[in-house]
Amino acid sequence: MLRTITTGSSIYVQGIFVKMLAGGRMAVQVDGKIFEGKPV
């Protein structure tokens, strides 16, 4: 399932949902790389 997260004030990443993290953060995968941030 595609999810969008924000990793900064104006940086958004859309990728495949990996897992929920502590503090309401989310991990998504793009081209084999995992990004962590707050869900949009």
N, C-alpha and C positions, 0 to 999 in steps of 0.2 A: 504494500500500500504506500503510495507517495505521501510524503509529509513535508511541510516547509518549516524551517527553523530560522531564527535570527542569531547570528554569532557576534554581532556588534550593533551599533546604532543604525547602520544602513547596509549591512551585509546579510543577504538572505541566501539560504541553501535549500534546494529541493531535492529530495532523494528518497530512497526506500527506507521505511521505518525499521530500526534495529531493536531499540529498547528504550524504556523510560529510565531516567536516572534520578538520583536524589535531588531534592529541591525543585521538582517540577521540570527539570531539563530533559531533553530528548536526544537520542543518537540516531543519525541517518547515514546511509551509505551511498556514495557516489563514485562510480568507477573504481571500486575496491578500497576507497578511503572512507574512514568514518569521521563524521563531523558531529560535534556536540553543541547544543544551544537551546534557547527557549523556543517552544512551539509558537507559531503565529496563529 
